[in-house]
Amino acid sequence: ALPIFTNNVVASVAWGGIGVQGRGVVTIPEAPGAMPSRRVNLRHSAFDAFADNEVYGATSVAIDIWDLGTRWGVRGSLDAADVIVSNTVAWHVHHFGIAPYYLQHIIIDGWRHYGDPAAIGSRTDEFHHQNAIRCSGASNVKTILRNVVIHGMTDGIVQRGRGSFDELAVETAELRNATNITVMPFTDR
């Protein structure tokens, strides 16, 4: 089995709630509570489960996922399994909900994100907008959004300049934000 991220609750952390970086080989335990003993290359694999997590409060980023099933952004380099993030809730996260970077395929199913409508427009620079699902600075080959509910954010779904979803499918979504889908050019700072 590969790493499992389920039933976690993260509240009011300075930057990120749950972060996963597949930048090579990691050592994981064979069972809960066991010492790490098995080596897994996350560039060749996804994870067995990423589900039923919740991130809330004075937190900048709910979920950050990097480089699973790819070689540092070389798209199409591996035939890795889909990264599936399911049944996740983020609320009052003040920067962005999920930012998938350099993934071959990601399915976000059952994402619920509730922002603070009073905070919309309070931070006007592009870097600090409230975004629920954001692709920025890196490419994802195929992204599927299914059963997505996003309310009270500056931007619901963002495609930002140098980052792109090569294929983006929004299958079912309820979007109630200042702007529901945003495509913006990338500008270096």
C-alpha positions as CSV (number, residue, x, y, z in Angstrom):
1,A,0.0,0.0,0.0
2,L,1.0,3.6,-0.7
3,P,0.6,6.5,1.7
4,I,-2.9,7.2,2.9
5,F,-4.2,10.7,3.9
6,T,-7.6,10.2,5.3
7,N,-9.8,11.7,8.1
8,N,-7.4,14.6,9.0
9,V,-8.5,17.9,10.4
10,V,-6.2,20.8,10.2
11,A,-7.0,24.2,11.8
12,S,-5.3,27.6,11.9
13,V,-1.8,26.8,10.8
14,A,0.5,29.5,9.5
15,W,0.8,28.3,5.9
16,G,-0.3,24.9,4.6
17,G,-2.8,22.4,5.9
18,I,-1.8,19.2,4.1
19,G,1.2,19.1,1.8
20,V,2.4,16.2,-0.3
21,Q,5.6,16.4,-2.5
22,G,6.5,13.5,-4.7
23,R,10.1,14.6,-5.2
24,G,11.6,11.2,-5.1
25,V,11.8,8.3,-2.7
26,V,10.2,8.4,0.7
27,T,10.3,5.8,3.5
28,I,6.9,4.8,4.9
29,P,5.7,2.4,7.6
30,E,4.2,-0.9,6.8
31,A,1.4,-0.3,9.3
32,P,0.1,2.5,11.5
33,G,2.5,3.1,14.4
34,A,5.3,1.0,12.8
35,M,8.8,2.5,12.1
36,P,9.2,3.6,8.5
37,S,10.7,0.6,6.6
38,R,9.4,0.5,3.0
39,R,10.7,2.9,0.3
40,V,8.3,4.3,-2.3
41,N,9.1,6.5,-5.2
42,L,6.3,9.1,-5.3
43,R,7.3,10.2,-8.8
44,H,6.1,6.9,-10.0
45,S,3.0,6.5,-7.8
46,A,0.1,8.4,-6.4
47,F,-1.4,7.4,-3.0
48,D,-4.0,4.8,-2.0
49,A,-6.3,7.3,-0.5
50,F,-6.7,11.0,0.0
51,A,-10.2,11.5,1.3
52,D,-12.4,12.9,4.0
53,N,-10.0,15.6,5.1
54,E,-10.9,19.1,6.4
55,V,-8.8,22.3,6.7
56,Y,-10.2,25.5,8.2
57,G,-9.4,28.7,10.1
58,A,-6.6,31.1,9.8
59,T,-4.7,29.0,7.3
60,S,-3.2,30.2,4.0
61,V,-3.4,27.0,1.9
62,A,-5.6,23.9,2.5
63,I,-3.8,21.3,0.3
64,D,-0.6,21.5,-1.8
65,I,0.3,18.5,-4.0
66,W,3.5,18.4,-6.1
67,D,5.1,16.1,-8.5
68,L,3.2,12.9,-8.1
69,G,3.5,10.6,-11.2
70,T,5.9,12.9,-13.0
71,R,9.6,13.7,-13.2
72,W,9.9,17.3,-12.0
73,G,7.3,18.6,-14.4
74,V,8.3,16.6,-17.5
75,R,4.8,16.1,-18.7
76,G,3.8,12.8,-20.2
77,S,6.9,11.2,-18.7
78,L,5.2,8.5,-16.8
79,D,2.0,6.5,-16.9
80,A,1.2,7.0,-13.2
81,A,-2.2,6.3,-11.6
82,D,-4.6,9.2,-11.2
83,V,-4.2,11.4,-8.1
84,I,-7.7,11.4,-6.5
85,V,-8.6,13.9,-3.9
86,S,-12.1,13.2,-2.6
87,N,-14.6,14.4,0.0
88,T,-12.5,17.3,1.2
89,V,-13.8,20.4,3.0
90,A,-12.0,23.7,3.3
91,W,-13.5,26.8,4.9
92,H,-12.2,30.3,5.7
93,V,-8.8,29.4,4.1
94,H,-7.6,32.8,3.1
95,H,-5.3,32.2,0.1
96,F,-6.2,29.0,-1.8
97,G,-7.8,25.7,-1.3
98,I,-5.9,23.3,-3.5
99,A,-3.0,23.9,-5.8
100,P,-2.0,20.8,-7.8
101,Y,1.5,21.2,-9.3
102,Y,3.1,19.0,-12.0
103,L,0.7,16.1,-11.9
104,Q,-0.1,13.8,-14.8
105,H,-3.8,13.3,-13.9
106,I,-5.8,14.6,-10.9
107,I,-9.4,14.1,-10.1
108,I,-10.9,16.3,-7.4
109,D,-14.2,14.8,-6.4
110,G,-16.4,16.1,-3.7
111,W,-14.5,19.3,-3.0
112,R,-16.4,21.7,-0.8
113,H,-14.9,25.1,-0.2
114,Y,-16.6,27.9,1.8
115,G,-14.9,31.3,2.0
116,D,-15.6,34.4,4.0
117,P,-17.6,36.7,1.6
118,A,-16.7,39.7,3.8
119,A,-13.0,39.2,2.9
120,I,-13.6,39.4,-0.9
121,G,-11.8,42.3,-2.3
122,S,-9.9,43.0,1.0
123,R,-6.6,41.9,-0.7
124,T,-6.4,43.1,-4.2
125,D,-3.0,41.8,-5.5
126,E,-3.2,38.7,-7.6
127,F,-1.0,36.6,-5.3
128,H,-3.3,37.1,-2.4
129,H,-6.7,36.5,-3.9
130,Q,-8.8,33.9,-2.3
131,N,-8.9,31.0,-4.8
132,A,-10.5,27.6,-4.1
133,I,-8.9,25.5,-6.9
134,R,-5.8,27.1,-8.4
135,C,-3.4,26.0,-11.1
136,S,-0.5,28.3,-11.1
137,G,3.2,28.1,-11.9
138,A,3.1,24.5,-13.2
139,S,1.2,22.3,-15.6
140,N,-1.2,19.4,-15.0
141,V,-1.9,17.2,-18.0
142,K,-5.5,16.3,-17.1
143,T,-7.7,17.7,-14.3
144,I,-11.2,16.6,-13.6
145,L,-13.4,18.5,-11.2
146,R,-16.5,16.6,-10.1
147,N,-19.1,17.4,-7.4
148,V,-17.5,20.7,-6.6
149,V,-19.1,23.3,-4.3
150,I,-17.3,26.6,-3.9
151,H,-19.0,29.6,-2.2
152,G,-17.7,33.0,-1.0
153,M,-14.3,33.2,-2.7
154,T,-12.7,35.9,-4.8
155,D,-12.2,33.3,-7.5
156,G,-13.6,29.8,-7.6
157,I,-11.4,28.1,-10.2
158,V,-8.3,29.8,-11.5
159,Q,-6.1,29.1,-14.5
160,R,-3.1,31.3,-14.1
161,G,-0.7,32.1,-16.9
162,R,2.4,29.9,-16.9
163,G,0.5,27.2,-15.1
164,S,-2.1,25.4,-17.1
165,F,-4.6,22.6,-17.1
166,D,-3.9,21.0,-20.5
167,E,-7.3,19.4,-20.1
168,L,-9.8,20.7,-17.6
169,A,-13.2,19.1,-17.2
170,V,-15.7,20.5,-14.8
171,E,-18.4,17.8,-14.5
172,T,-20.6,19.0,-11.7
173,A,-20.1,22.3,-9.9
174,E,-22.1,24.8,-7.7
175,L,-20.1,28.1,-7.9
176,R,-21.2,31.2,-6.0
177,N,-18.2,33.5,-5.9
178,A,-17.2,37.0,-6.9
179,T,-15.8,35.3,-10.1
180,N,-16.4,31.7,-10.6
181,I,-13.8,30.8,-13.3
182,T,-10.8,33.0,-13.9
183,V,-8.1,32.8,-16.6
184,M,-5.3,35.3,-16.1
185,P,-1.9,36.0,-17.5
186,F,1.2,35.2,-15.5
187,T,3.3,38.2,-14.5
188,D,6.7,37.8,-12.9
189,R,7.1,39.8,-9.7
